[in-house]
Amino acid sequence: MRVMLHAHVDTESGNEAIRNGKMPQMMNSVMEQLKPEAAYFFPSMGRRSCMFIFDMQDSSQLPPVAETFFMELGAEVEIVPVMNADDLKKGLESLKTRG
C-alpha cells in the first residue's frame, strides 16, 4: 500500500543531529530502507520536516520506520495511506460496478 510518512523534527534534537553529523546518515539510511517514490524536505509549523511516499508492503514495517524518527529526532510522525491519480481513477471506476 502506498503511504505517506510526514515527520516534524524536534528543533533541539534536529540541531544536535546536524551538529554531530547524524542527520545525513539517518536520512540516507531511511532512504535506503524505504526506497521512496518521492521524498521532500521543508520547513513546516516552524520545524524541520520531511515527507516520504513509499510502498508499505506489510504493517510490520511501521515500527522500524517510525521509531527511527521518534528516537533519533524526537519527531512527531504521521503515516497515512495515500493515492496517486491512477489509484484514484481505479478506485472511482470500481464504484461504477457497485451501482
N, C-alpha and C positions, 0 to 999 in steps of 0.2 A: 504494500500500500504506500502510495506517495504521501509523505508527511512533511510538515514544516517545523523546524526547530527554531525558536526565537529566544535568544538569551540576552538579558540585560545584565551586564557585568558590574559588580560592586566596584565603586571607584577606587577605594584603597587597595582592594585585592588586585584589581587591574593594574594600578600603579606599581605595586610590588612585582607582579608577574612581568611587567615590562622592564623594570629595573634589573631584575635578576635573570632576564633572558628566557623565562619560561613561556611567555605568551606566544612567541613564534613557534616554539617547539610544540606547544599544546595545540595550536591551530593546525599545524602540519599533521599532527597525529590524528586529530578529528577529521581532517580532510581525507587522509588515507583510510581511516576506518569507515567513514560514511560514503565516500565516493559520490558526493552530491552532484545533482544535475545543475544546481546553481548555489552560489554562496555569496553573501553580501555582508559588508561590514560598514557600520554607520553609527552616528550618534542618535540616541532616541531617549526621550524622557530625561535628558541631561546626563546620560551614561553611555559608555561604550556598549554597542550592541552588535549582534551578528544574527544572520538568518541563513539556514541551510535547508534546501529542498532535497530530499533523498528518499530512496525506496526502503521502507522498513519491512523487511521480509518476515520478521517474527517479533512479537511483543517483548521477547526476552532481550532484544537489543536496547530497550528503553533504559534499564539501569546503567549499563556501562557508558552510554552516551550522556545521559542527564547528570550522572554523578561526577563526571569529569568537570562539568561547568559548576555544579554546586560546590564541590570540594576544592577545586583549584582556583576558582574565581569568585566564589560567593555569589554566583549569579542567580537571578530569577529566570526560570526556564518554562517555556510553553512548548508543547509538542501537539500539533493538531493535524488531522487528515486534511489534505488539500487536493484540488483537481486542477488540471490544465484545461485548455479549451476543448481538446479532443475528449477528455474524460467527461466534461460537462455535456457535450453533444451526445456521447454514447448514453449517459445517464438519462438525459431528457428523451432520447429516442426510445429507451426502454419503457418510458411511461406511456407511450402511444400504444404499446401492445397490451397494456393492462386494461385499457379502457373503454 
